[in-house]
């Protein structure tokens, strides 16, 4: 296949020298625990933005030897700088966004009809997929890298006394100050942008699966709600295409009513173009999990459960799973891929089908005249 998936695995190190191994461990970057990561992953932020104030108009009269009544020559002030939100694909969280931003002020107009310089714009980098709301209403949706939104306009510069020169008033002495910049209070809300979303109940094996197919390192443990933040892993293919897969924290029954982690992470599924339902084959009647997951998605947003999807039956390495697998395939209409994220069994089939879903998504976007999201 021209787009054969590339399974990434950590490089193997020799353990012959204990001292070298110890030094290597010290050099490696210390992993951030999932609870520590909550301090860095922020998907909501309230920001007050104020545009820069315009510079005041100049007030002066031309003065030079042997030139009497030179007239007014006060220049206009410069405009204040805007505060601009700019989507950047390198940003993955709103944690670096400060609660207050102000644009630079414009300079005052000078003599000899010199205009004041405009204030520089203040750019605030936000992640791709950031919603901008004001009083609960969406005013901007930054979904493309480099997309900008002017959050607060700078004030206009004042007029110098030269501006008011007329036949009726040959020596105007008045000028206007610069206007203040626009002031707004905005709510920023991040919705993770990924091609595929891993959806499943706690301990279904979503994090283990993401670790198996990408270099992402979400926390894995034998207790529910191990993952507290969305993680995005990148699946690489030999033709250099990259498919982004998001690990959405585990849902529970009633998540659309804000139970458990609730709607705090249901919103991150909205940006996913196709879904990967992960069910635990080791439990009795695993198809019930799929029904409950679809119900929660549909209750949160109508049509969300109807997106292109595949059902992943995880933990096929267990004895009970081999009994539940044929029953699951009889009960569900979607394609079922049985695998083991722990041992790596049948990961190839998942990666090939994942690429098929990605290609279908790309053709659909091109038929609409839009460009597919690239990572």
Protein Blocks (a to p, Z undefined) as FASTA:
>chain_A
ZZbccddddddddfkbmklmmmmmmmpccdddfklmmmmmccbdcddddddddddddddd
dddehiahkbpabdcddddddddddddfkbcbfklpcfbdcddddddddehhiacddddd
ddddddehiacdeehiafbdcfbghiacdfbdcddddddfklmgcfklmbccbdcddddd
dddddddddddddfbdcdddehilmmmmmmmmmmbdcdddfbehkblcdcddddddfkop
acdddddddddehklnopajljmlmmmmmmpmbdcddddfkbghkllmmmmmmmmmmmmp
ghklmpccddddehklbmklmmmmmmmmmmpmbdcddddfknopaklmmmmmmmmmmmmm
mmmmmmnopacddZZ
